[in-house]
């Protein structure tokens, strides 16, 4: 019985790998006109900190870590990014 449960969980884990959320990647590679750095004068050192620490979850362009390809982690990351953009989006 335990072996059947394990095989069922393993099969479910394999199947969910085929369902990925849409990635938060802006293909234009340009800084939007409404970006915080264009609207408010931001010192260079602060802008570097924002880009390194905050922009992944609070902008329209995320640099994903390697484990973002594994489900259910990708779903969790997508939810985290959507919540972050809901609070503040530096590109808008």
C-alpha positions as CSV (number, residue, x, y, z in Angstrom):
1,X,0.0,0.0,0.0
2,X,2.8,2.4,0.9
3,X,4.5,1.7,-2.4
4,X,1.3,2.6,-4.3
5,X,1.0,5.9,-2.5
6,X,4.6,6.7,-3.2
7,X,4.2,5.8,-6.9
8,X,1.1,7.9,-7.1
9,X,2.8,10.9,-5.5
10,X,5.8,10.5,-7.8
11,X,3.5,10.4,-10.9
12,X,1.7,13.5,-9.7
13,X,5.1,15.3,-9.2
14,X,6.1,14.3,-12.8
15,X,2.8,15.4,-14.3
16,X,2.8,18.9,-12.7
17,X,6.2,19.6,-14.3
18,X,4.4,20.2,-17.6
19,X,2.2,23.0,-16.2
20,X,4.2,26.3,-15.8
21,X,2.8,29.8,-15.0
22,X,3.6,32.6,-17.4
23,X,6.9,34.2,-16.8
24,X,7.3,37.8,-15.7
25,X,9.7,38.9,-18.5
26,X,9.5,42.1,-20.5
27,X,11.0,41.5,-23.9
28,X,11.4,45.1,-24.9
29,X,14.7,45.5,-22.9
30,X,14.0,49.2,-22.4
31,X,13.3,51.2,-19.3
32,X,9.6,52.2,-19.3
33,X,8.7,55.9,-19.2
34,X,6.9,55.4,-15.9
35,X,9.9,53.7,-14.2
36,X,10.7,55.1,-10.8
37,X,14.2,56.1,-11.9
38,X,12.7,58.3,-14.6
39,X,9.9,59.8,-12.5
40,X,11.9,60.4,-9.2
41,X,15.6,61.3,-9.1
42,X,17.2,58.2,-7.5
43,X,20.9,58.2,-6.6
44,X,23.0,55.7,-8.5
45,X,23.8,53.7,-5.4
46,X,20.2,53.4,-4.4
47,X,19.2,52.4,-7.9
48,X,21.8,49.6,-7.9
49,X,20.4,48.3,-4.6
50,X,16.8,48.5,-6.0
51,X,17.8,46.6,-9.2
52,X,19.7,43.9,-7.3
53,X,17.4,43.4,-4.4
54,X,13.9,44.5,-5.4
55,X,13.3,44.6,-9.1
56,X,12.9,40.8,-9.5
57,X,9.6,40.9,-7.6
58,X,8.6,44.5,-8.0
59,X,9.0,45.1,-11.7
60,X,7.9,43.8,-15.1
61,X,11.1,41.9,-15.6
62,X,12.2,39.0,-13.4
63,X,15.5,37.2,-13.5
64,X,14.5,33.7,-12.4
65,X,16.8,31.4,-10.4
66,X,17.4,27.9,-11.7
67,X,14.9,26.3,-9.3
68,X,12.0,28.3,-10.9
69,X,11.7,25.6,-13.5
70,X,10.6,23.0,-10.8
71,X,7.0,22.7,-9.8
72,X,5.5,23.6,-7.4
73,X,8.3,26.1,-6.6
74,X,7.5,28.0,-9.9
75,X,3.9,28.4,-8.8
76,X,5.0,29.7,-5.4
77,X,7.5,32.2,-7.0
78,X,4.8,33.4,-9.5
79,X,2.5,34.1,-6.6
80,X,5.2,35.9,-4.7
81,X,6.0,38.1,-7.8
82,X,2.3,38.9,-8.4
83,X,1.9,39.9,-4.7
84,X,5.0,42.0,-4.9
85,X,3.9,43.8,-8.0
86,X,0.5,44.3,-6.4
87,X,2.1,46.3,-3.6
88,X,4.6,48.3,-5.7
89,X,5.8,48.0,-9.3
90,X,8.8,50.1,-10.0
91,X,8.1,50.0,-13.7
92,X,4.7,51.5,-13.4
